[in-house]
């Protein structure tokens, strides 16, 4: 144990000397690069907006990739099996104090259908500032690839 203690103590002492030579500690300057906006974060997470889960009793379509961003969204519209996205998905109420606030007992988190009933979901998102995304299409993952919750953005 003594050699390890000696190496550790020597490393700390050496680091302390190097810091003393560098002068007093200064706070780090804030990043000058742009911080990502919620819209940018949503754009990065587009492949995960919609996911599917099939079991013997139901097919569940989750909107979990969008729900945490309810304060940044005005509306989410969807259409099933090739239909245009005209049906509004109810978003959780925006809670500015607790931005990612989902109440699983009160909020709608998913759609339930018969197993295999839905082959695609078209989605259009309207941001709080009124900007709209293009229509995006999601399909369930191939059963051979996925046994859990999965969805794929196809366009």
N, C-alpha and C positions, 0 to 999 in steps of 0.2 A: 504494500500500500504506500510506503514512503516514496518510491520513485514516481508514482503517478501524482501524488500530492506535490512533490517537488516540481514536476513538469507543469502542472496546473498553476501553481503559485508563480513560477517563473514566467509563464505566458501572461498572466494578469499583470505582473510587475512590468514586463516589457511593453505591454499595451498601454499601461498607465504612463510610462515614460514617453512613448510616442505621442500620446494625447497631450501631455504637458508641453511638448515641443511645438505642437500645432496651435497652441493658444487656447483661449477660452472657448467653450462650446457655444455654437451659434445655432439658433433655430433654423430648420430647413426652410428654404424659400418655397412658397406655394408653387404648385405645378403651373406652368404657363400654357400648357396644352388645354384644349377644350375638354371639359368634363362631359361624359355622355349624358344626353337627355333621356328622358323616359321613352320618347319615341325611338331614339337610337337603340336603346336596350330592347324594346319590343321588336324592332326590325331584326336584331341579331337573334332573337329567340323565335322567329317565325316558324321554323320547322317543328317546334314543340307546342304551338298554340292549340292544336286539336289532336287528341289521342283517342284510341279505340280499345275496348276490351271485350272480347267475346267469351261467354261461358255457355253452358248448356241451357240456361234459362233466359239470359238477356244479353243484349249487346249494349254496352255503355259507351257513350260518346262524351268525353271530358273536354272542358274548355279551360282547364287548369292553367295553361300557359298565358291566359289573358286575365283571369280573375284577380290576381294580386295587383293589377294595374288599373283598377276601376276608377281611381281618381284622375287618371290621364285619358280615360276613354269616355266618349259620349254614348256610343252605341256599338253593339256587335250584332251583325245580321248573318243569318245562315240559311242555306238551302240544302236539302237532302237529295241524293241520287240524281244529280244533274240539274236540279232546280236552282234558279237564281237566288241569291241570298236576300230574301225579303222578310223572313221571320226574325223578330228581335229576340236575342237571348238576354234574359234579365241579369244585369250586373249587380254585384253587391253594392250596397250604399257606400259612398266614399267617406272615409274617416280620415281626415287630414292629420289628426294627432297620431294615428296608428295606421299608416298608409297601407300596409299589407294586412288587412283585417277581413277575414272571411269567417262567417258564422255558419258552420255546417248544418245547424238545425234550422236556420232561417233562409239562407241563400241557396239559390239553385246552382248546383255545381256540375250537373251533367244531364244528358238526355238518356232515357232508357227505351230501347226498342227490342223487337224480337231478334233472336240470334241470326246474324247474317243479313238482316233487313236493309241496312245502310251500307252502300258500297262506296259512297263518296259524300263529302261535306264541302260545300262552297262557303267561304267566309269573306265578309267585308267588314273592316273595322273603321269606325269614325272616331277620330281623336277629339279630345275636349275642345280643341281650337277649330274644329270643323273639317280638318283635312281628312281625306278618306284613302284607304289603301286600295290597290287594285283587288279584284276578286281572286282569292287563293283557293285552290282545291286540295283537299286532304283525302287520303284513302287509308283503310286499315293495312297494316303490314301483312305480308304473306304469312299464312299460318305456319309454314315450315320455318320461317325466320323468328317468329315471335310467339311466345306462350303467355306473355304478360300484357301490359299496357303499352301500346305502340301506335304510331300514326306516321304517315309520310306525306310531306308536302310534294305534290306532283307538278303544280304550276301556280 
